[in-house]
Amino acid sequence: MNTYLFMYDLMQFCGHSWIFTNMIIRFMSFGKDSLADTFYSIGFVMRLCQLLSVLEILHILIGIDKSHLFPRLLQITERIIVLFVVINSQEEVQGKYVVCVLFFLWNVLDVVRYTYNMLARMGIYYQPLTWLNFSLCIPLYPLSVLAKAFAICVSLPYFESFGTYSIKLPFPFAFSIYFPYILKVYLLVLFIGMCFIIQNLFSERKAHLGTGNIKKKRN
């Protein structure tokens, strides 16, 4: 199981490293022009990595990963909804700068996290990397939530215009589902979930960055 988890982390590390490097090189080569077609350039690999991350929920459920289920479930669900339901379904949103910002934040966090996880599988703990893994997420995760919320707000006019995912049931039900309303409610859920996850991130940081814990891991 440890070998399997190492290979999983390695695959995710390679995927997110490729995305992150691609974004940096494209920006250095083309400047602001590269931001608008970020989704078209790296969207497939990003979707693949996020679909693969669903396995992390299974890892926790069967007990091979000791992470907390609910915070991880929230984080993965947020990304799946924003990436596949909001961004992927509206071509007009895919060219917005917020998509580039969102992808950048996700990949910074994931490159660090999967690097830490791979080394931890081998019993290797570097104090700077440990500190970075449990500290960087605290400022960057709220920023990513703001970027998700902005992406949803940008998408609302298109969902209203095109009627994507909105359903009107025929007689005799006379009932309709207006998807923009669901997205607006989800914005509230997104920020409530953020408060819970930030609290969990602080708890994890305190548990892993205690002086005694770090010294024990290094030994």
C-alpha angles and dihedrals in degrees: 000000000000090000090049092050090048091053090047091051090046092053091049091046091052092048096048093041089054091050093046094047092045091052093049094047093046092050092049090048102041105016117205091352089072093060096068096057098040092115093050092051102044105009095104094054091043092053090048093051093048093049089050090053089067085077088070089070089054090048090057094044094054092044103245091114118052096202120123111269104213099052092046091046090052094049095048093044091051092054095045092051096046095042102041104024101035109024103027094048096051115058091189090062094049092073095052120113091234089071090059091048091049094049091048093053093046093051096046089055095043097047089055094042097049092044089054092046094050093051091043090056087060093046093252117137121178111193096219091049092045090051091047094048095053097035107040093061093060096069097026099049094061088047090053090050090053089050090050091049091049091049089052092048091049090051096051097084090052093049088049093048099043098032092226112182091357111130131197113193117216127243132321092034096052089189128134136188113215105199098202088063090054090052091050091052089047090057088063091047089049094058094042089052090048091060091052094046094047089053089051091048091054090049092051091047091052092048096049103034099053110125092239093050094051094047091049092051093047091052 
